[in-house]
């Protein structure tokens, strides 16, 4: 990515912008040359911009830094006496600079990186001493002794960007003080301004005494001391270790999503692939819109489909609002109203009477739709914000009651905002939350390179279809249900279907879908593939998605699969709605640590649960709903660094049971074709973005040819 590809603002103000994340990090990630003229310099400047500097180092960028020391009157007098003796001047200047460049400071992320750059020839520092008309060194107490010029120049070999303004190269200025600066880009017609700053930099960079300044080398003794204290290997720098462990920070596309939402007056949906950080983007969107509009008193509602998602939101909110997390007032409202009602009522009253300034309510869509919570929130006359997680759920008739018009800022999150077979519900979502203001598809997430890591945002994956067929009994039942469904489809389209008819039709579709999900051949094929999967390590960090319900022997499908896994000594646990929150938390911990090799799940891992350590997924049951299988794929594609093994997940593997017609043509061929057409859509969605796309296409073509099936175009079938 070059500088021209970055959407630079014309100016930045730290009151409204996170200037490190929005400007310095992307700019330094793209630049190959960086000239910086700053005022007072301390080690914390590079610590504040560590991620940007990390990628500047990775790009083997060259940096030149002009800076000036903080001088007391005594310091200035000592240096003045040594002005005509280069060795003495270097020695005394080293003493002055050592006050800020202590061994403790060198351990800071940015200072350590700076030292490595100096040691390896990627950074040259020159010191500017300001002098009066008689050539005497000025102290920093003297206003004329302050190095006021503060600007930088970045080049990538093709384009140049310059910035200039009231920004200082200190951690305080970069992350605390209200600072602002303008940005000039050569592709936007700012050539003269850029030329002016380049010429000014070169004048100061040249050694010797000029009008009001003397430029001298960085003290050699201090330079050598600095180099001695930094790691020899670039990989041992703190900034690279932090990058590998994936500390939370906004990615460039997340900031673009936030900007789009704020520009749309705080209304809209983030349509982002599972695993791309919708939650973190959402909490930061709220943080930024509050800051931009100087809102200090507010209530934020976060609605989720399942209660096990609430603790994750709690953690992310505290991480986002870290600077005042002790002043956050968070109430978790779900399950028994006897528990959360009195707590919420008290918090609402405290907010009303000004005892607290904020209230964050983490709840489920089910609870949000109740009268109790609606009345309490409705009584408040302050700014109200709502985040709808997995917002496709909000379109359900029973949940729409909780979508009050009182919320002035509304943000919906979903990889797939449209509701399956529910146009009315889909329209309700758009009417309330607005349309999508930002899209970040799975294809983009797999192909777009994260400038901080040099890798794609989501891991690439291999896709392996496992072909099975329904037996005659299953096909017969499927055909009968299809006939019943067809009767509803043949009804007069001018007459609106009654609610009871809609429910009956929905149940017929569910029952028909279960026949395919529970096909007996799937369990058989699972057992047949187990030895090979185990041998190749595909059952490590593995999620197996099963159907709900029981088979003809009244044994649940999860129990059946767990039994097969246990027979091969594969340590596994089920992860379903039956487990309590504490048990689920423990299960996920064991799974991440590798103490559990596999999880056997039904639906609980479909929406929002973070299990980034997952490397393999075996999908035995899928509905026709694209949302379900798209989310399941997303679960396995998250980036993950294993602290235990000190290794990073490089790719994932997905095994998908595809129901295909039997090789012998029978009386249920129409039913088989109907099933396969639905399965083929999922196959195409998974195959087309996989690393082994041609391999999986060859496999299905081979099976299709055996059965005389003419395959459609995958791009059209998805």
Buried (B, 14 or more C-beta within 10 A) or exposed (E): BEBBEBEBBEEBBBEBBBBBBBBBBBBBBBBBBBBBBBBBBBBBBBBBBBBBBBBBBBBEBBBBBBBBBBBEEEBBEBBBEBBEEEEBBBBBBBBBBBEBBEEEBBEBBBBBBBBBBBBBEBBBBBBBBBBEEEEBBBBBEBEEBBBEBBBBBBBBEEBBBBBBBBBBBBBBBBBEEEBBBBBBBBEEEBEEBBBBBBEBBEEBBEEEEEEBBBBBBBBEEBBEBBBEEBBEEBEEBBBBEBBEEBEEBBBBBBBBBBBBBBEEEBBBBBBBBBBBBBBBBBBBBBBBBBBEBEBEBBBBBBBBBBBBBBBBBBEBBBBBBEEEEEEBBBBBBBBEBEEBBEEBBEBBEBBEEEEBBBBBBBBBBBBBBBEBBBEBBEEBEBBBBBBBBBBBBBBBEEBBEBBBEBBBBBBBBBBBBBBBEBEEBBEBBBEBBBBBBBBBBBEBBBEBEBBBBEEBBBBBBBBBBBBBBBEEEBBBBBBEBBEEBEEBEEEEEEEEBEEEEBEBBEEBBEBBBBBBBBBBBBBEBBBEBBEEBBEEEBBBBBBBBBBBEBBEEEEBBBBBBBEBBEEEEBBBBBBBEEBEEEEBEBBBEBBBEBEBBBBBBBBBBBBBBBBBBBBBBBBBBBBBBBBBBBBBBBBBBBBBBBEEEEEBBEEBBBBBBBBBBBEEEEEBBEBBEBBBEBBBBBBBBBBBBBBBBEBBBEBBEEBBEEBEBEBEEBEEBB
